[in-house]
Every structure is written in structure tokens, then in C-alpha cells.
Amino acid sequence: MKMALFTLIFVALAAFHVEGILHQSISEITPPVTVVESLFVDDEEGVIYYVDVISSKVYKHSYHTGKTTSTKIPTESVGAAIPIHGAKHHFLVAADHHLGILKWDGENDSGNITKLKTDLKLHKHEKLFHGKADPEGRLWIGTIRVEDKNGGHIVERGGSLYSITVHKDHSVKVEKKLNHVTIVTGLGWTHDNKSLYFVDSPTRKILKYHFDPEKGSLGKSEVFFDLDHHSKYRGLPHGITLKYNDNVILALWEGSTLLHIDARNHTVIERVHLPVSHPTSLAWGKGVVPNTIYIGTGRLTLTEEELNHNPFNSGSVFTLDKMACVGLPSLKIQLAD
């Protein structure tokens, strides 16, 4: 039943070449999982972290040694696992209806999670799904609502976007920021921390909100990019990551594509065609080669024939390196006083 319900989420949502760029290379660096989300690059440690939503596992991959390890979270699903600043081997985890602190050194499958008490009140069919830390170290995370009747369906505009502050004493402050969202898949802050790019995948749009970093509040929004105005690109908008000049790199689920979008005039500068069809989460890192984009992917809705036909493994993490630009780093959770 769990697989069927999550298949609904992602249904709602050979040669490698780049238009306009001729010098990148792509590599597959991890074993495949079902759906990669919440990619996090820790260049100090030389590792990436990510979750498989379906298996409810947190993964660690060393881009120096190539070793990949994982630990199981005792829930039906997991939406995010983000390292905590100043607390080595500790992560803030969002899974099902709950938040927890995971202690895990990444050397084996033995992790220990402590559930946090919160006043987060979710519908019984609502789950925490995708999240990132903001520049002040708060967790921003969306929820999805999946009804388990008539075979299951996603409730349109049945989710929300929350900002969550975790304190050093493990008390938690929860603030609802947006109502009536369906599937939050992309979050990214500009280099000056004054704007938030936001993707609710079924809308086919990237919204740009005014953002107050001190208060953690959202102001007015505008449509930054509307995929309905670019009919030559297939798929649905999913994960995003930003360059230092605030240009946006957007993954298109079911579109085999990354789009590089100019922050000033909102136009597509470049299109990267990927060897797999379902890119998900994106993150920048130094990697083995400087200026690398890490690309999570999924395989949930693909048939065995489709998987066997492709020499690349959907569900793996890929790297796109030698980019002629620098991206904004992954941000850690910071525990407040």
C-alpha cells in the first residue's frame, strides 16, 4: 500500500548533451534507490547525504572513497535528514508526522533517533515530505496529504509549508507559512537571503517570495518561471539549486532535463539533457572536481522494461561537473538558544 500511495505522488509530478555548454561530464556515483530527496553536500567531510523517501533510509556517500552506507528510520517514509551545525554526526530528521534528532556516524547501519515533542498538528493522512534549512538554520518543510480510499489519491492543495525552529534544549517552535499547497519539491534562498524560490510541483511554476531572514517571514510573491509558457520542455518542476548570481537550476521530473534560468529576465539560458528521466533533488558541491552539481533521481514510476533498457540507473545520484559557475552551498540546521 505504501508503494502505491507514493507512486501517486510521483505520477502527479543514451547520449548526454548540453545545449550551449560543451565541456561538462556526467557520472553515476551511487547505487540506485527508489526516490532520492533532500540531497546535502558536506564539502568539509567530503560526503553527501540524502534520503530514500520510500525505504525510509538516510544515506551517506563519500565522494573520495566511493563508499555508501545507510541507516533505517523506523517510519513509513522519510522526507528530509539535514546535518546539524556544530553537532557532528547529528541530523534533524522529518519522517511521517514526526521530527527527530538522528545520531549516526555513517560508518554502518546503526543509527539512534530521538523523537522531538512538537505542536505540529497534521491531518492523519498528511506527511512531512521535502525540506531544507534556511540561512538562519530553521527547517522549512512541506507536507503532502494522501487519502487512502478508492485506491488512494493526492488531495490537491491539501498540504502546507512550515518553518520549524529547534532549540538547544530540543524544544520546538512550529510556524505555518503557506496553506493549500500540493507537493513542495523545491526550496532555495538567494545569496543575500532576501528572497525564497518555491516550487509546488503540480502548479508547474517557480514562485519567488520576499523573505525576511531575521523574522523568517514571507512577503509578496511573483511568478519567477512558468513551465506552461515553455511547451518544448516535458515534465514537472521538481528540485532547485541556486548559483551565486541567483540564477536557478531546475530539475524536470519525467523530463530528463535540468534548466538553467536567468534570475534577471527569467529566461532559459541552457538546457542539460540527462540520461535518466526523473531528476529530483539538486545540490552544489566542490566534489572531486570543483563546481559540481549533484543530481538525485527516482525510479518509482518506471517499468522493469524501462529500467532494463537504460544503461544508467534511475534512482542513483549523478554528478555534473566542470560547471563554469559557482553555486550556493547546502545549509545546515542551527539549534537556537
N, C-alpha and C positions, 0 to 999 in steps of 0.2 A: 504493500500500500504506500509506503514512504517513497519508493522509487516512482510510482505512478503519480503521486502528488507533485513531486519535484519535476517530473517530466513536463507537467503542465506549465510550470514556471518558465521553463526554457523554451517550450513551444511558443508561449506568449512572447516571448522575446525573438603540383607536379613541377612546374618550374617556378622559381622565385624571381620576382622582378619588382622594381620600384620605378614609378613614373617620376622623372625629373631628378632622381638620385641613382647613381650607378656604382657606388662603392661600398654598400653595406653587405653584410653576410648574415645569414640566419642559421642558428644552431638549436637543436633539441637537446636539453640538458638534464631532464628528469624523467623518471618512469611515469607512465600515464596514470591519472586518477579519473574520477567521474567529472567533477567540475572544480576547477581551481578558482578560488576567490581570495581577496584580501592579501594580495602579494605585498611583501615588505622586504626591502633590501637594506641590510645592515652592512655597510662597507667597512666599518671598523672591525667587525668579526669575520668579514669575507663570506657571509652567508645570506641566503634568502629564506624567508618564512612564508607559508601560505596555508590555506585550509582546503580540504575537500568537503564541500557542503554536504554531500550525500553520505559519505562514510563516517562523517563527524570526526575527522582526524586533523591534527595540526602537523605540518611537515617542516623540516629543516633541510636545506641543501647547501653544502659548501661548494662555492664555485671555484675553489682552489683544488680540493681533493676529489670532487665529484660524488662524495658520499651523501646519500639521502636517508633520513630517519623520520619516524613519525610516532605520535602518541595519540591514543584514542580518548576522546571526550565522551563521558557516559550520558549522551543525549541522542535524540533522533537526528539532529542536524547541528552544524556549527556555521556561523556567519562570519566571524572575524576572530583573529588572535593577534594582538598587537603588542610588541615588546614595551616594557615599562622603563622609562628613563631612570638611570641610577640604580636599577634593581636587576642585576644580571640574572638571566635565566628565568625571569618572571614576565608573564604576559597577562593582559586583560582579555578575557575570552567572552564572546557573546554567543550563546547557544540556546536554541529554542526560546523559552521565555526568560532566560536567566543570564546573569553576569557572574563571572568568577575570576579569581586570580589563579593562573596556572603556573606552577613551579616545575620547570623541565629543562635539563641541561642539553637536550638534543642528542645525547650520545647513545641512547637506547629508547625503548618504547615505554619507559617508566616515568610517567608524569603524575603530579599530585595537584588536584584542583580544589580550591576553597570557594564555596558559593558565597556571593555577596548579598546582603539584605538590601532590598530597594523598594521604593514605592511605585515601581514600573507596573502599570496595570494594563495588561494586554488582553484582547479577546482570546477565548480558548483556542481558536483556530489561527491565531496570529503568531508569527515567529520573527525573531531578530535575524536579519538577512545579510546586509552588507554594511561595512563601516570603515572609517578612517579616523585618525587623530587630527585635530585642528592645530594651528600654530601655538596655541596655549596648552596643548596636551589633553584637551577634552576628547571624549569619544563622540563622534557623530555617526548614527546608525539608523538605517531604515528598517521597517518591518513589512512583511507580506502577510496576507490573510488568505488561507486556502481552505475552502469549505469541503468537507468530506461527504458530500451527498451527490447522488446521480453520477458516480464515477469521479467526483471531485472537480472543482473549478476554482480559479483565482477570482477573488472578489475585486472587481475594478474599483480603484480609489479606496480600497479597504485598509490601506496601511498608513503609516505615519513616519515622520523623521524626528529623531530625538537627539538632543545634546545631553551627554552624561559626564558629570564630574565625579571622579573617585578621589577621596581624601586619604591622607596617610594613615588615618585610623580606620580606613576601609568603610567609612560612611559614604553614602552615595547621594548625589543630587541629580534628579532627572527633570529635564525640561522638554516639553513637546514643542517643536519648532514649525512643523508643517503637518496639516491634516490632508486626507484624501489623496494619498499617493498610492501607486500600484506596486511597482518594483524598483526600488532605488538601487542603481547599479554603478553610478559614478559620482564621486565627490572629489573636488580639488580646489585648493586655495591659491590665489595669485601671490607673486613674490613679495608684495607689500602687505599681504594679509588683509586687504580691504575688500576683496571680492571672493565669492564662492561660486564655482561652477557645479551644476547639479544636473544629474540625469535620472529621470523616471522613464525607464526604457520604453514602455508602450506609447508614450507621447511622441516619440521619435524626435525629441528636442533636447538641446542643452540649454538650460536656463542659467543666467548669471545674476546672482544676488549681491547687493551691497552688504558688507559684512563688518561688524564692529568686533575686532579681535579681543578687546578687553572685556566687553559685556557678553560676547558670544551671541550677539543678536543679528537677525536678518532684517534687511531693509527692503527697498523696492527691487523688483526683478525685471529682467528683459530677456527676450529670446535671443540667445547668442548664435545658435545654429539650429536650423530646421531641416531634417533629412527629407521631408516631403518636398522641399524645393530643390532637391538634388536626386532626381529619379534614376540616374545611372548607377547609383550605389545601392546594392542589396543589403538586406539585413536590418537589425535594430541597434540603436546606440547602446553601448554597454559601458565598459570601464574607460576611465580617462586618466591621463597624467599630463603635467604641465612643464613647459620649458621655462627657463629663467626670464624670457621675454613675455611670458604668459600665453604664448601660443599653446594650443591644445592638441594632444594626440588622442584620438578617439578610436576605440575598438568597435567593430560592427559584428555583433553576434549573427551567425548564419551568413555573413557577408565576405568572409575570408580576407578582411581588409582592416588596415589602420589608415585613418585620415589625419593629416597634419593641417590644422585650421589656424589661419592668421587671426591674432587677437584684435587687430585694428579694424580690418574690414570684413571679418567673419567669412572669408572665402577659403576654399580648399587649396592649399599650396602644393601638397604632394599626396599621393596615394601609394601605400605599400600593400602589395598583394601577398598574402600569406599562403603557405602550403596546407593549412588546415582551415576549416570553415567557421569555427566557433571560438574566436578570441573572447576573453573575459576581462580579467584584471590586468592592469598595467602598472609598472613602476620603473623609475630610473635608478641606475647604479653605476659605479666605476667599473665593477666587474673585472674580468681578466683583461678586457680591452676597455679603455676609457669611453665614457658616454654611451653606455649600453642601455637599451630598453628591454626589460623583462616582460614577457607576454604569457599570461596564463591562458589556458584554453579548456574547452569542455568536450565531452563525447556523449552526453546523456541522451540526446535525441537521434543519434546516428545509428544506422542499422549495421549489423555484422558485415554485410557486403560492402557498405561504405567504408567501414573501418579497415577491412582487409585490402581494399583497393588502393588505399593511400599508404605509401612507404613511410610517411611521417605519422606519429602517434598523436591523434587528438586526445586532449586531456593532459598533455605534458606542458612543462614550462619551456618556452623558447627564448632565445636572445637575439636581438637585432643590434649589431654593434657597428662601431666606427661612424656613429652619427655625427654630422658636422654641427652639433649644437649641444648644449648642456641643459639637463633637466633638473627640476626641483627634487630634493631628496624625500624619502619616506620619513614621516614624523612619528615619534614615539608618544605614548601616553605619559603624562606627567601627573603624579599624585599631588593634589593640592593640600595646603596646610589646614 
